[in-house]
Amino acid sequence: MKKTFSLSMAWLHAWFGLYLGWLLFAIFLTGSMAVFEHSITHWMQPEARVDHSLPMPSMQEQLDQGQAYLEQHAPREKGSMWMIRPISDNHPTLEVIWRKKGEAHEVVLDPHSGQALKVRETEGGEMLTHFHYTLLADLTGTIIVGLAAVVMLVGLISGVVIHKRIFKDFFTFRRQSSSQRSWLDAHNVAGVMMLPFLFMITYTGLVMQPMVFLPLGIKAVYDNPRSLRADAVQSFERPYVAEEAPMINIATLLPKAQQALGAVEWVVIQNGGDASAVVEFFSGVGGRISAVADHAAFNGVTGELLGVQTKWRDSAYVFRGFVGIHVAMFGGWVVSWLYFFAGLVSCGLIATGLILFTIKRRKRPENEFGAASARVYRLIEALNIAAVMGSINAILVYFWANRLLPADLDGRAGWEVRAFLLTWLVSLLHGLLRKPLAAWRDQLLLAVMLCCLLPLCAWLNGLPTLLEFWRLGDGIAFGVEATMLVIGLLLAMAIPKVSNAMRGTPSTRKKSLPKEGRA
């Protein structure tokens, strides 16, 4: 009975891990990159670079510049929302945003002059974040990602069940052993090391979407699901009166807001230019694990304090705690880098699982599909290549498209996204046309070149590169490009192993596997 249960868990782990692994690798990879969403966006808009050798304008000066631009260019209508995001540690540009008929408009300002900078159109890091939880398919994509997360939890539990020597496996890595055994060891080590992180990140990702995955629970308490947010967040909005009125200088309210909140990261103006205008200062969510933003609201005409919210319901702290743990906005750069590395190791776990599945069947196809087994496994190999190398190269091609497409091209952001998506199709076709190991090697070589030649591509297009970012003191853009170079070097280390496997070196001879590896 116990043996049958263990074997059934092994089958479940292998096949569910395969089918959803193709999707999960892309989800985890884009999620790892999304940790640095604002940094990537900043790098993808090189025209928005700031000369840090000059004295940085104070927040009051940046608010003055943002308010002046919004009053001149943003619409004054019922339900209008203006926003000013000054420069901060994790937001390297002065940005103003407004919404008109549901469409968001974003403008980057020069913090020294207050003039709008002509930056290239791009979805930036936000596209990677959206792909991570929607697959760029809105609600349908969100549901698919949620189902993949459920299967991920099943895979984690079944993986623990079939690996009885899980902690012993953590200290076992036979790098010079057979190809199959070394991939199994790498899979086990990554799995044990990342097990708490994987459970946490997968579960919190599901909890973050209660309207999608727990609608009946919400309906049991609230007749209108929108009442959930209203029950937690105090609203200081005032009814629109359609009467023009000069707005107060927002910067003069900053000291009062800082006294109430301690720190301010962005400002939202409701009904700007109307007598009902409200100016709301937000503290940001980086100071604690629970992603709740304390806020203070003022009358936008008289400056009268309308209210402050610095205390939240226990339920809000719990729910937003799950959100905060998932999005890693607490703890500054240290936590962001820890999440990034943990995400990459998790990608390694998924990739080694996919590779191990095919290595075990490459020379001795098991007859799950009868006479068609060899063809099915050949297709699986190509899908593995597209899932792993296609995802990596899709992001890199997205970055290259940002540097190569003309800055004034109409619909430029859309073409960047198309390049991102088409890369997967090209990767799959290449994986079908070439022998598996040759396809792995070719696409690894492509990824290494895309990473390492990225600064050269920028230089040839007259755009700043590593040295220019360093000279300007732009550590964020410098960090993004330097990280790409490091990733390229790490990928280059895998090429000799693939080349050895192609030559059939002694280190790739098959050896017997422990029972845990015979899923």
C-alpha positions as CSV (number, residue, x, y, z in Angstrom):
1,M,0.0,0.0,0.0
2,K,2.8,2.4,1.0
3,K,4.7,1.5,-2.1
4,T,1.7,2.0,-4.4
5,F,1.1,5.4,-2.7
6,S,4.7,6.4,-3.2
7,L,4.7,5.4,-6.9
8,S,1.5,7.3,-7.5
9,M,3.0,10.4,-5.9
10,A,6.1,9.9,-8.2
11,W,3.8,9.7,-11.3
12,L,1.9,12.8,-10.1
13,H,5.1,14.7,-9.4
14,A,6.7,13.8,-12.8
15,W,3.8,14.4,-15.2
16,F,2.0,17.4,-13.4
17,G,5.5,18.9,-12.9
18,L,6.2,18.5,-16.6
19,Y,2.9,20.0,-17.9
20,L,2.8,22.9,-15.6
21,G,6.6,23.3,-15.4
22,W,6.6,24.8,-18.9
23,L,4.3,27.6,-17.7
24,L,5.7,27.9,-14.1
25,F,9.3,28.5,-15.4
26,A,8.1,31.6,-17.2
27,I,6.0,32.7,-14.3
28,F,8.8,32.4,-11.8
29,L,11.4,34.0,-14.1
30,T,9.3,37.1,-14.8
31,G,8.3,37.2,-11.2
32,S,12.0,37.3,-10.2
33,M,12.6,40.1,-12.6
34,A,9.5,42.0,-11.4
35,V,11.1,42.5,-8.0
36,F,13.1,45.2,-9.8
37,E,10.2,46.5,-11.9
38,H,10.9,50.2,-11.4
39,S,14.6,49.7,-11.9
40,I,14.0,47.9,-15.2
41,T,11.6,50.6,-16.4
42,H,14.2,53.3,-15.6
43,W,16.9,51.4,-17.5
44,M,14.5,51.0,-20.5
45,Q,14.0,54.8,-20.6
46,P,17.6,56.0,-21.0
47,E,16.4,59.5,-21.9
48,A,15.1,59.8,-18.3
49,R,18.6,59.6,-16.8
50,V,19.4,62.1,-14.1
51,D,22.8,63.7,-13.6
52,H,23.4,62.8,-9.9
53,S,26.5,65.0,-9.9
54,L,24.2,68.0,-9.6
55,P,22.4,68.8,-6.3
56,M,19.1,66.9,-6.2
57,P,16.1,69.2,-5.8
58,S,14.2,68.8,-2.5
59,M,10.9,67.0,-2.4
60,Q,9.1,70.4,-2.0
61,E,10.7,71.6,-5.2
62,Q,9.7,68.3,-7.0
63,L,6.1,68.7,-5.8
64,D,6.0,72.3,-7.1
65,Q,7.2,71.1,-10.5
66,G,4.8,68.2,-10.6
67,Q,1.8,70.4,-9.5
68,A,2.7,73.1,-12.1
69,Y,2.8,70.5,-14.9
70,L,-0.5,68.8,-13.9
71,E,-2.4,72.0,-13.6
72,Q,-1.3,72.9,-17.1
73,H,-1.8,69.6,-18.9
74,A,-4.0,67.2,-16.9
75,P,-7.8,67.3,-17.4
76,R,-10.1,69.0,-14.8
77,E,-13.2,66.8,-14.8
78,K,-15.3,64.8,-12.4
79,G,-13.5,61.8,-11.0
80,S,-10.1,63.0,-12.2
81,M,-7.0,61.7,-10.4
82,W,-3.6,63.2,-10.6
83,M,-0.5,61.7,-9.0
84,I,3.0,62.9,-8.3
85,R,5.8,60.4,-7.6
86,P,9.0,62.2,-6.5
87,I,12.4,60.6,-6.7
88,S,13.1,58.0,-3.9
89,D,15.4,55.0,-3.2
90,N,13.4,52.6,-5.4
91,H,11.8,55.1,-7.8
92,P,14.6,56.9,-9.7
93,T,12.6,59.5,-11.6
94,L,10.2,62.4,-11.0
95,E,6.9,61.2,-12.6
96,V,3.4,62.6,-12.9
97,I,0.4,60.5,-13.8
98,W,-3.2,61.2,-14.6
99,R,-6.2,59.3,-15.7
100,K,-8.6,60.4,-18.4
101,K,-11.6,58.2,-19.3
102,G,-9.9,55.2,-17.6
103,E,-6.6,55.6,-19.6
104,A,-3.4,56.4,-17.7
105,H,-1.0,59.0,-18.9
106,E,2.5,59.1,-17.5
107,V,5.1,61.8,-18.0
108,V,8.7,61.9,-16.7
109,L,9.9,65.3,-15.6
110,D,13.4,66.7,-15.3
111,P,13.8,67.2,-11.6
112,H,16.0,70.2,-12.1
113,S,13.9,72.1,-14.7
114,G,10.5,70.6,-14.3
115,Q,10.3,70.1,-18.1
116,A,8.8,67.0,-19.6
117,L,11.4,64.6,-20.9
118,K,10.8,63.0,-24.3
119,V,11.3,59.3,-23.3
120,R,10.7,56.3,-25.5
121,E,7.4,54.5,-25.2
122,T,7.8,51.2,-23.3
123,E,5.9,49.0,-21.0
124,G,9.2,48.5,-19.1
125,G,9.3,46.3,-16.0
126,E,5.5,46.6,-15.6
127,M,5.1,44.2,-18.6
128,L,7.1,41.5,-16.8
129,T,4.9,42.0,-13.7
130,H,1.7,41.8,-15.7
131,F,2.9,38.6,-17.4
132,H,3.9,37.1,-14.1
133,Y,0.3,37.1,-12.8
134,T,-1.9,37.5,-15.9
135,L,0.2,36.1,-18.8
136,L,-0.9,39.3,-20.5
137,A,-4.4,37.7,-20.8
138,D,-6.3,39.7,-18.1
139,L,-8.7,37.6,-16.0
140,T,-8.3,34.4,-18.1
141,G,-4.5,34.6,-17.6
142,T,-5.0,35.2,-13.8
143,I,-7.1,32.1,-13.5
144,I,-4.5,30.0,-15.4
145,V,-1.7,31.3,-13.2
146,G,-3.8,30.5,-10.1
147,L,-4.4,26.9,-11.3
148,A,-0.7,26.6,-12.0
149,A,0.0,27.7,-8.5
150,V,-2.3,25.1,-7.1
151,V,-0.5,22.4,-9.1
152,M,2.8,23.9,-7.9
153,L,1.6,23.2,-4.3
154,V,0.7,19.6,-5.3
155,G,4.1,19.2,-6.9
156,L,5.9,20.4,-3.7
157,I,3.9,18.1,-1.5
158,S,4.3,15.1,-3.8
159,G,8.0,15.9,-4.1
160,V,8.4,15.8,-0.3
161,V,6.5,12.4,-0.2
162,I,8.7,10.6,-2.8
163,H,12.0,11.9,-1.4
164,K,12.2,10.0,1.9
165,R,15.8,11.0,2.3
166,I,15.1,14.7,1.6
167,F,17.6,16.2,4.0
168,K,20.3,13.7,3.1
169,D,19.8,14.5,-0.6
170,F,20.4,18.2,0.3
171,F,24.1,17.4,1.1
172,T,24.5,15.1,-1.9
173,F,25.6,16.5,-5.3
174,R,27.6,14.2,-7.5
175,R,28.7,16.6,-10.2
176,Q,31.1,14.2,-11.8
177,S,28.6,11.3,-11.9
178,S,26.3,10.4,-14.7
179,S,24.3,13.1,-16.4
180,Q,21.0,11.8,-15.0
181,R,22.3,11.5,-11.4
182,S,23.9,15.0,-11.4
183,W,20.7,16.6,-12.7
184,L,18.7,14.7,-10.0
185,D,21.1,15.9,-7.3
186,A,20.8,19.5,-8.6
187,H,17.0,19.2,-8.6
188,N,17.0,17.8,-5.0
189,V,19.4,20.4,-3.6
190,A,17.4,23.3,-5.2
191,G,14.1,21.8,-4.0
192,V,15.2,21.4,-0.4
193,M,16.9,24.7,-0.2
194,M,13.9,26.6,-1.7
195,L,11.1,24.6,-0.1
196,P,10.0,27.2,2.5
197,F,10.3,30.0,-0.1
198,L,8.3,28.1,-2.7
199,F,5.5,27.2,-0.3
200,M,5.4,30.8,0.9
201,I,5.5,32.5,-2.5
202,T,3.0,30.1,-4.1
203,Y,0.5,30.3,-1.3
204,T,0.7,34.1,-0.9
205,G,0.3,34.5,-4.7
206,L,-3.1,32.7,-4.4
207,V,-4.2,34.6,-1.4
208,M,-3.5,37.9,-3.1
209,Q,-6.4,37.4,-5.5
210,P,-9.4,36.8,-3.2
211,M,-11.9,38.3,-5.7
212,V,-10.8,35.7,-8.2
213,F,-10.1,32.6,-6.1
214,L,-12.3,33.1,-3.0
215,P,-15.4,34.9,-4.4
216,L,-17.9,32.9,-2.3
217,G,-16.0,33.8,0.9
218,I,-16.1,37.5,0.0
219,K,-19.8,37.3,-0.9
220,A,-20.6,35.6,2.4
221,V,-19.5,38.8,4.2
222,Y,-20.0,41.6,1.7
223,D,-23.0,42.1,-0.6
224,N,-20.8,44.2,-2.8
225,P,-17.2,43.0,-3.2
226,R,-16.0,46.6,-3.5
227,S,-17.1,47.1,0.1
228,L,-14.1,45.0,1.2
229,R,-11.6,47.8,0.4
230,A,-13.9,50.5,1.8
231,D,-14.1,48.5,5.0
232,A,-10.4,48.7,5.4
233,V,-9.3,52.0,3.8
234,Q,-10.6,55.3,5.1
235,S,-11.8,57.5,2.3
236,F,-11.5,61.3,2.5
237,E,-13.0,62.1,-0.9
238,R,-15.4,64.9,-1.3
239,P,-18.3,65.2,-3.8
240,Y,-17.5,66.9,-7.0
241,V,-19.2,70.4,-7.3
242,A,-18.1,71.4,-10.8
243,E,-16.8,74.8,-9.5
244,E,-13.3,75.9,-10.4
245,A,-11.1,77.0,-7.6
246,P,-7.3,77.7,-7.3
247,M,-5.5,74.9,-5.6
248,I,-3.2,75.4,-2.6
249,N,0.5,75.0,-3.1
250,I,0.9,71.3,-2.3
251,A,4.5,71.7,-1.1
252,T,3.3,73.8,1.8
253,L,1.3,70.8,3.1
254,L,4.3,68.5,3.1
255,P,5.6,69.3,6.6
256,K,2.2,68.6,8.1
257,A,2.0,65.3,6.1
258,Q,5.5,64.3,7.2
259,Q,4.6,65.1,10.8
260,A,1.5,62.8,10.6
261,L,3.1,60.0,8.5
262,G,6.8,60.2,9.2
263,A,7.7,59.9,5.5
264,V,6.0,60.6,2.2
265,E,6.5,58.7,-1.1
266,W,3.8,59.9,-3.4
267,V,0.9,62.3,-3.6
268,V,-2.6,61.8,-5.1
269,I,-4.9,64.7,-6.1
270,Q,-8.6,64.0,-6.5
271,N,-10.8,66.4,-8.6
272,G,-7.8,68.7,-9.2
273,G,-8.8,72.3,-10.1
274,D,-12.3,71.9,-8.6
275,A,-13.5,73.3,-5.3
276,S,-13.9,69.7,-4.1
277,A,-10.2,68.9,-4.6
278,V,-8.5,66.6,-2.1
279,V,-4.7,66.3,-1.7
280,E,-3.6,63.0,-0.2
281,F,-0.1,62.1,0.9
282,F,1.0,58.5,1.1
283,S,3.8,57.0,3.2
284,G,4.5,54.1,0.9
285,V,4.6,50.4,1.9
286,G,8.3,49.8,2.4
287,G,8.5,50.4,6.1
288,R,6.8,47.2,7.2
289,I,5.8,43.8,5.9
290,S,2.1,44.5,5.7
291,A,1.7,46.4,2.4
292,V,-0.6,49.1,3.8
293,A,0.2,52.8,3.0
294,D,-0.6,55.3,5.7
295,H,-2.2,58.4,4.3
296,A,-3.1,61.9,5.2
297,A,-5.7,64.0,3.3
298,F,-6.1,67.8,3.0
299,N,-8.6,70.1,1.4
300,G,-7.0,70.9,-1.9
301,V,-8.2,74.6,-1.8
302,T,-7.9,75.6,1.9
303,G,-5.3,73.2,3.1
304,E,-7.5,72.0,6.0
305,L,-6.6,68.6,7.4
306,L,-9.5,66.1,6.5
307,G,-8.1,63.1,8.2
308,V,-5.2,60.7,8.7
309,Q,-5.1,56.9,8.7
310,T,-2.1,55.3,10.4
311,K,-4.0,52.4,12.1
312,W,-5.7,49.6,10.3
313,R,-8.0,46.7,11.1
314,D,-6.4,43.5,12.1
315,S,-7.8,41.8,9.0
316,A,-6.2,44.4,6.8
317,Y,-2.8,43.8,8.4
318,V,-3.2,40.0,7.9
319,F,-4.3,40.2,4.3
320,R,-1.9,42.9,3.3
321,G,0.8,41.0,5.1
322,F,0.4,38.2,2.6
323,V,0.6,40.8,-0.2
324,G,3.7,42.4,1.4
325,I,5.5,39.0,1.8
326,H,4.8,38.2,-1.9
327,V,5.8,41.5,-3.5
328,A,8.9,42.0,-1.2
329,M,8.5,45.8,-0.9
330,F,9.8,45.7,2.7
331,G,13.5,45.5,3.7
332,G,14.9,47.7,0.9
333,W,17.5,46.4,-1.5
334,V,18.7,43.5,0.7
335,V,15.3,41.8,0.6
336,S,14.8,42.6,-3.1
337,W,18.1,40.8,-3.9
338,L,17.3,37.9,-1.7
339,Y,13.9,37.4,-3.4
340,F,15.6,37.8,-6.8
341,F,18.2,35.1,-6.0
342,A,15.6,32.8,-4.5
343,G,13.4,33.2,-7.6
344,L,16.3,32.3,-9.9
345,V,17.1,29.2,-7.8
346,S,13.5,28.2,-8.0
347,C,13.7,28.6,-11.8
348,G,16.7,26.3,-11.6
349,L,14.6,23.8,-9.7
350,I,11.9,23.8,-12.4
351,A,14.4,23.6,-15.2
352,T,16.3,20.7,-13.7
353,G,13.0,18.8,-13.2
354,L,12.1,19.3,-16.9
355,I,15.6,18.3,-18.1
356,L,15.7,15.3,-15.8
357,F,12.3,14.1,-17.2
358,T,13.7,14.0,-20.8
359,I,17.2,12.7,-19.9
360,K,15.6,9.6,-18.3
361,R,13.6,8.9,-21.5
362,R,16.0,10.1,-24.2
363,K,17.6,6.7,-24.9
364,R,15.1,4.3,-23.4
365,P,11.6,5.7,-24.1
366,E,9.0,4.3,-21.7
367,N,6.0,3.1,-23.5
368,E,3.4,5.4,-21.9
369,F,2.3,6.4,-25.5
370,G,2.9,3.1,-27.3
371,A,4.4,3.3,-30.7
372,A,4.2,7.1,-30.6
373,S,6.3,7.4,-27.5
374,A,9.5,8.5,-29.3
375,R,7.7,11.3,-31.2
376,V,5.9,12.5,-28.0
377,Y,9.1,12.6,-26.0
378,R,10.8,14.5,-28.9
379,L,8.0,17.1,-28.8
380,I,8.4,17.3,-25.0
381,E,12.2,18.0,-25.4
382,A,11.4,20.8,-27.8
383,L,8.8,22.2,-25.4
384,N,11.3,22.1,-22.6
385,I,13.8,24.1,-24.6
386,A,11.1,26.7,-25.5
387,A,10.0,26.9,-21.9
388,V,13.4,27.4,-20.4
389,M,15.6,29.0,-23.0
390,G,12.7,30.5,-24.8
391,S,11.7,32.4,-21.6
392,I,15.2,33.6,-20.9
393,N,15.8,34.7,-24.5
394,A,12.3,36.3,-24.7
395,I,13.2,38.7,-21.9
396,L,16.6,39.4,-23.4
397,V,15.0,40.1,-26.8
398,Y,12.5,42.4,-25.1
399,F,15.5,44.4,-23.8
400,W,17.2,44.4,-27.2
401,A,14.0,45.6,-28.9
402,N,14.0,48.4,-26.4
403,R,17.4,49.5,-27.6
404,L,17.0,48.8,-31.3
405,L,13.5,50.1,-32.2
406,P,13.4,53.8,-33.2
407,A,12.5,55.9,-30.2
408,D,9.7,57.7,-32.1
409,L,8.2,54.6,-33.6
410,D,4.3,54.5,-33.4
411,G,3.1,51.8,-31.1
412,R,6.6,51.2,-30.0
413,A,5.7,49.5,-26.7
414,G,3.5,47.0,-28.5
415,W,6.4,46.0,-30.8
416,E,8.6,45.3,-27.8
417,V,5.9,43.0,-26.4
418,R,5.5,41.3,-29.8
419,A,9.2,40.6,-29.9
420,F,9.0,39.2,-26.4
421,L,6.1,36.8,-27.4
422,L,7.5,35.8,-30.8
423,T,10.7,34.7,-29.3
424,W,9.0,31.7,-27.8
425,L,7.6,30.6,-31.1
426,V,11.0,30.9,-32.7
427,S,12.6,28.9,-29.8
428,L,10.0,26.1,-30.2
429,L,10.5,25.9,-34.0
430,H,14.3,25.8,-33.5
431,G,13.9,23.1,-30.9
432,L,11.8,21.0,-33.3
433,L,14.2,21.4,-36.2
434,R,17.5,20.8,-34.4
435,K,18.6,17.8,-32.3
436,P,17.8,18.5,-28.6
437,L,21.3,18.9,-27.3
438,A,22.3,21.0,-30.3
439,A,19.2,23.2,-29.7
440,W,20.1,23.6,-26.0
441,R,23.6,24.7,-27.0
442,D,22.5,27.1,-29.7
443,Q,20.0,28.8,-27.6
444,L,22.4,29.0,-24.6
445,L,25.0,30.6,-26.9
446,L,22.3,33.1,-28.1
447,A,21.4,34.0,-24.5
448,V,25.1,34.6,-23.6
449,M,25.6,36.8,-26.6
450,L,22.4,38.8,-25.9
451,C,23.5,39.4,-22.3
452,C,27.1,40.2,-23.0
453,L,26.6,42.3,-26.2
454,L,23.8,44.4,-24.7
455,P,26.1,47.3,-23.7
456,L,27.7,47.3,-27.2
457,C,24.2,47.4,-28.8
458,A,23.4,50.5,-26.7
459,W,26.7,52.2,-27.6
460,L,26.2,51.6,-31.3
461,N,22.8,53.3,-31.0
462,G,24.2,56.3,-29.2
463,L,22.7,55.3,-25.8
464,P,24.4,55.3,-22.4
465,T,26.2,52.1,-21.3
466,L,27.8,50.9,-18.1
467,L,30.5,53.5,-18.0
468,E,28.1,56.3,-18.8
469,F,25.7,55.2,-16.0
470,W,28.6,55.0,-13.6
471,R,29.8,58.5,-14.6
472,L,26.3,59.9,-14.0
473,G,26.0,58.2,-10.7
474,D,23.0,56.3,-11.9
475,G,23.5,53.1,-9.8
476,I,20.1,51.7,-10.7
477,A,20.6,51.6,-14.4
478,F,24.2,50.5,-13.9
479,G,23.0,47.6,-11.7
480,V,20.5,46.4,-14.3
481,E,23.0,46.3,-17.1
482,A,25.7,44.8,-14.8
483,T,23.3,42.1,-13.7
484,M,22.7,41.1,-17.3
485,L,26.4,40.7,-17.8
486,V,26.7,38.5,-14.8
487,I,23.8,36.3,-15.9
488,G,25.4,36.0,-19.3
489,L,28.6,34.7,-17.7
490,L,26.6,32.2,-15.5
491,L,24.8,30.9,-18.6
492,A,28.1,30.5,-20.4
493,M,29.2,28.1,-17.7
494,A,26.5,25.7,-18.8
495,I,27.7,25.5,-22.4
496,P,30.6,23.1,-21.8
497,K,28.3,20.6,-20.0
498,V,26.0,20.6,-23.0
499,S,28.9,20.2,-25.4
500,N,30.3,17.3,-23.4
501,A,26.9,15.6,-23.5
502,M,26.9,16.1,-27.3
503,R,30.3,14.4,-27.6
504,G,29.2,11.6,-25.3
505,T,32.1,12.0,-22.8
506,P,32.5,9.4,-20.0
507,S,30.9,11.7,-17.5
508,T,27.6,11.3,-19.3
509,R,27.5,7.5,-19.1
510,K,24.3,6.1,-17.5
511,K,24.5,4.8,-14.0
512,S,21.9,3.3,-11.7
513,L,19.7,5.6,-9.9
514,P,18.2,5.4,-6.4
515,K,14.5,4.6,-6.3
516,E,13.6,8.2,-5.6
517,G,14.9,9.1,-9.1
518,R,12.8,6.6,-11.0
519,A,9.7,8.7,-11.2
